[in-house]
Each structure stands twice: as structure tokens, then as C-alpha cells.
Amino acid sequence: MTSLKTNKTMTQSGSEVEDYQDTLSESAANVISEVLIGSIETLSVFGICINVINLMIFYQQGFKFATNIALFALSFADLFNLVIVQVGLLFYNPFIVRSFPYPVDCTELANLAATPHPALARVRSWIYVFLTAERCLCIFVPLTVKRLVTPARAGAVMVAIYVLNVSVAVPFWLDMYVDWKYYPNLNQTMLGVMFRYDRIYIRGPVHVTFAVIMFTTFPLLVLFTTVLIWKLQRMSLWRKESTAADRSDFLAKRDRAVIKMVVVIALVLIISLSPSVVFFVWTSFALYYETGKHHQSVTVYSWFAYLLDVENSCVNIIIYFNMSSNYRQTFIKTFWLSRAKQQIDQ
């Protein structure tokens, strides 16, 4: 059984906390982290290109429908999230780190660069909730849904989602700044992240708020998806009984396609963001996790959560292309038929 070694660490408020040796060895944590970082960097590069394509497609389709506005806002959040991930990973690139004119704490600066990430994760989850709720309205009140969910209202909801989630994180962002910092264990002064106030009054409430927001979206997403599946199944049965067999089978297949798309979107979101929710709750109750008992484990877990989150920002194009004929037609027209036409003209 691994023995635990303790030492004292001074906080900014002058208090002391005990540090423990993590049960996960540093060498193992470093190897796992390097593999995860490489995977994240590769996926995020592809994801940036993918979401640029999504933005182009939805822009060409126009903003006459609420769904297109929401998907455009979702693609923008995914793109911004992946750019932030790439900026944070620059501090783990040895070639870039060696080019810095001053000694820096790369881990702290990378964490500083990634601070918008949790807010964007919340933005994306609420947009998914909006999409599933709008689909439920399309089934329950098909004749009035266009009056209830107009493009202007959908745009206002998207703006509200962004503003709400960003405003929650503003106190956390304003608490941090970059300054010269002395590291006793290295006996060296480097550029690092400093905090204006005691972190127990800022980080804890902000992280708990993020977790509460995320836990709110999950039940709503499951609820809307369940209701949608139930309603579509009832509609399929009714159509089979009241129309011709061939026509009923066609409608049933179309309904199943819609159900599959909604279920896939919900499952991808839940699987991808669940580790992030656990991470924020965990770190909210372990305020000194950077040097504490589970330092190495928390580091590896955070990279794993990042990998799933980046994957969630990259797979949407597959869902759109396979399950949306409108998206598929616009994509083919934009990237394939236009090129073929140019070749014929030449």
C-alpha cells in the first residue's frame, strides 16, 4: 500500500494546508496526460475546420428558422471552445515554451487561457435543451410553434444563454491576473497566475454554480427527449392505423429518423459533459487540489474530460450530414457540385 507523505503549503491568505502524495505516480500521470493532450490537440484542429464548415452551411441556409439560428450559435460556441483549447495547449508545446523570453509557469498560464471553457460548455448544453424543446413544440403545437418560436425570439434566447453563462464566470475571471510569482519548491521567480482574493470565496461558489447549471440542463434534456420519443411513437401508430400500409411505413421510418437524431444528440452531450460536471463538483469541494492528495489523479481526469468535450464539438457534422437532408444537400452543393461545375467550365 502506498505511503502518504505530508508537507505544508502556504495559501495567499496565509493559512496552511497539508499536502499528500497522490496514489497515482507522477510518471504514470505524465504519460497518460501526454497521450490525452496529443489526442486533444489533433481532434481540436479537425474540430475547428469542421465547425467553420458548419457555420458556412448554416449561414448559407439562412436564419428564417429557429433551428438554424440555434445550430449556428452552437457551432460558434464549439468553434470558440476549440480555439481556446488550442491556445491553452500552446503552453504545453516545448518549442513554444523555449521561445518565451521570461520564465513562466506553463500549467498556470494554460489554465488561465482555458478559463472560458466551462462557460462555453454550459452555453452548448443550454442550446441543446433549446433544440429539443423546440422539437417538442413542433409536435405538440405544430400550428402555433412558428408564432411561439420566431427567428427573432430564438436569436434573443441564444443571446440570453451566452450572456447568462458568461456573466456567472466573470467574477472568476476578474479574480485572476498574471504577475511575477515566487515558487519555493523551485527556488525561482516566474510569471504565474495570481489571485486578488481568497480563492475559497470565489472559486468554490463559481464552480458550484457551473455544476448546478449543468445538472439543470441534464434533466431537461432527458425530459424533452423522452417526451419527444413517446409522442412520435404514438403518432406513428396512429398513422399506421388511419392510412395505407405503405404510407404508414414511410412515415414511421421518418419518425424513427427524427427520434434517432434527437437521441444521438442527447447521448453525445450527456456522455461528453458528464465528466466535466463531476470534475467541477469535485474541485469545488477540494479547493487546493493543485497540490493536494489527488493532484495527479485530478490532472489526468481533467484531461480526459477535455478529450470528451472536444470530441463532442467535433462529431456534430457527422450527425448533421447523416440525419439532415437539408444540411447534406447544402454541403454537397457547396463543396462538391460547385467544384465539379468549375472543372466542367474550365
N, C-alpha and C positions, 0 to 999 in steps of 0.2 A: 504494500500500500504506500502511495506516495506521501512523503512527509511534507508538511506545510511550514514554510519559513516566513517569519513576520518581520516587518520593519515599519518605520513611521514615515508618513508623508504629510507635508505641511500644505494646507489649503490656503486660498487667498485670504480667508477670514482669520487665519492664524491658528485654526484648530488642527488637531492631529487625527489621522485615521490610520488604522492598521492595514498593511498590505499583505497579501498571501500569494504564495507561488501557485500558479494555475496548475490544475491536474493535467492539462494538455501541454506538452512540451513546446518550447519556443521553436525548435527546429521543425517539428511536425506542423505547427501552426503556420510557419513561414512558407513551407512547401505547398500546403493546401491553399494559402492565400495567394501565392503566385499563380497557381493554376486557375483559381477563380478570377483573379484580376485579368489574366490573359484572355479568358473567355468573355469577360465583361467588355473588355476593350474591343475585341473582334465583333461581338454582337452589336455594340453601340454604334460602331462605324456603319455596319449594314443598316441598323435601325434608323440612323439619321437620313440615309438615302431613301429608305422605304417611306418615312414619314414626309419627306419632301415630295415624293411621288403622290402620296395620299392627299397632301394639301393641293397639289396641282389638279388632281382628279376632281376633288370636291369643289374647287374654285371654278373649274370648267362646267360642272353640273349646275352651278348657281346656288343661290340661297333663297329659293322660293319655298323650300320645305324645311320644317323644324329639324327633321332628322339630319339633313345635310349640314345645317348650322352646328348641331351638336357634334357630328363626326369631324367637322373642320376644327372645332375647338378642341376636341380630343386629340387629333393629330398634332395640333400646335403644342399642346401640353406634352405629348410624347416626344416631339422634336426638341423642345426646350429642356426636357428632363435628360435626354440622351446627350445633348450638348454639355450640360452641367456635369454629367458623369465623365465625359471625355476631359473636361477641364480639370476635374479633380484627379483623374488618373495621370495627368501630366506630372504631378508631384511624385509619382512612383516610377517615372521613367529615369533611369540612371544617367542617360545622356543629357537630358534637360536639367536634372538636378546639378550635375557637374558644371553646367554653364552659368549657374547663379553666381553673381559677384559677391554675395554675402552668405554666411552660413544660415540655413533655415531648418526649421523642424517641418519636414515634408508631410508627416502624418497630420499635424495640426492644421497646416495650410490646406491640405486636401480635404479635411473635414470642414474647414471654413468654406471652401468652394462648393461643397456639396450641401450646404445648409438649405437651399431652396428645394432640395429633393423631396423631403416629407410633405411640404405644402403641395407640390405638383402631384404627388401620389394621391392626396386627398381630392384634388381637383379632378383627376381622372376617374376616381371611384364615384364621385357625385355625378359626373357626366354619364357614366354607365347607368346609374339609377334613373336619371332623366330619360335616357333612351328606352329603358324597359318600361317605365311608367307611361311614356308617350305611346308605346306599342299597346299597352293595356287599354288606354283610352281609345285607340283606333278600333279595337274590337268591341268594347262595351258601348261607346257612343260614337259610332262611325260618322253619323250625320252632323254632329256638332264639334267633333275634335278639331276641325280646321278653324272654327271660331274660337275654341278654347286655347289651342296651342298654335298661335300665329307665328310667323317668322320673327316679327318684332319682339314678341314675348319670349320666344326661345332665345333670341340674342340677349335679351335682358337677363334671363336666367343664367346664361353662360357667364356674363359679366359678373353677376352676383356670386356665382360659385368661385370665380377667380378671386374676387375682392375679399370674400369671407375667409377663405383658406389662407390667403397671403397675409391678411391683417392679423390672424392668430399668431403667425410666425414672426411678425415684425418685432415684438419685444425681445425675442431670442436673438434675432439678427443684430439689433441695436446694442445688445449687451456685449458683443464681441468686437475686438479690434486687433490689429497686428502691431506688435511692438517688440523691442528687444527684451529677451527673457533669459534669466539665468537658470541653467539646469545643473543641480548639484551632483547628480549621478555621473554626468559627463564633464563636470567642472568647466563648462563652456557657456558662453552667451550667444544665443542665436535668435533669429526672428521667429516668433511664435505667436500663438493666439492668446490674448489676454482678455479678462472679463472685468467689466466695470462694477458688477455687484456680486454678492454671494450667489453662487450657482443654484443653491437649494431653493431660492426664491424665484428663479427664472426658468431654469431647465426643467425642473420637476413639473410645474403646472403646464408648461407648453407641451411637454411630451405626453402628459396625461390627456390634455385637450385633443391632441392629434389622435391618440388612441381611441378616445370617446367618439370623435367624429368618424373614424374608420369603422368602429363597432356599430355605429348607427347605420352606415351605408350597407353593411352586410345583411342584416335582417330585411331591410327594404328591398335589396336586390333579390334575395331569395323569395320574399313575399310576391313581388311583381312577377318574377319568373314562374313561380308556382301557379299563380292565378292565370297567367297567360297560357300556360300549358293546359290547364284544366279547361279554360274557355275554348281553346282551339280544338281540343278533343271533342267537346260537346258539339261544336259547330260541324266537325267532320261527320259525326254520327247523324246529325240532323240532315245534312246534305245527302248522305247516302240513302236515307230513308225517303227523301222527298224528291229526288231527281233520278235520272238514269244512272245505271251502274257505271258505265264508262266515265261519265261526267263526274260522278261522285268520287271515283278512284282518283281522277285527276286533281280534284280539289283537296282530297285527303293527302295526296303527295305534296301539294303546295303548302298545306298547313304543316305537315311534318318538317318541311324545309325551314319554315319560319321558326318552328319550335326548336329545331336543332341549332339554328343560328343564335337564338337567344340563350339556350342552354350552354353552348360553347362559350359565348361571351361571358356569361356569369361564372362558369367554372374556371376559365382562364384568369379572370380577375380575382376570384377567391383564392385560388391556388397560388397565384403570383404575389398577392399582397398580404396574405395571412402571416408569413414570417416577419414582414415589416411591422405589423401590428404587435406581435409578440415582442419584437425587439424594442419597440418604443415603450411598451409597458414595463419590460424588464429593466431597461436603463433608467426609467423614471423612478424606480424604487432602489436602484443601485447607482447613486449619483457619482460615485468615484470608481466606476467600472474601468476607467482607463488604466489604473494602476492596481486595481483590487484583485479579489480572489479569482474572478473568472475573466481576467483581461484577455488571455489568448483565445478562450472559447468565444467570448463576445466578438472579438475581431473576426474570427472565421465565420461566425453566424451572420455578422453584418454583411460580409462579402457574399455569402450565399443568398441573403435576402436581396441584395443589389442585383445579383445574377438573375433571379426570378423576375424582379421588377423590370429589368432591361429586356428580358425575353417577352414580357407582356407588352412592351412598347414596340416589339418587332413583328409579332405574329398577326397583327390585325389585318395586314394586307392579304394574308392567306385566307382569312375568314371572309373579307370583303369580296375577293376575287372569286371564291368558290360558291358563295351563298348570295351574292347580289348581282343579278344580271345587268342592272344599270351600271354598276361600277365596272363590271367586266367589259361591257360594250365601250364605255368611255376609255378604259385603259387600252383596249385593243386599238381603238380609233386613234388615240394619242400617240402610242409608242410603236405600233406595228403598221397599220394601214397608211399612216402619213409617210412613213419611211418607204413603204412599198410604192406609193404614188410618186415620191420623189425619184426613186430609181427608174420608174417607167418613164417619167418626164425626161430624165437625162438620157 
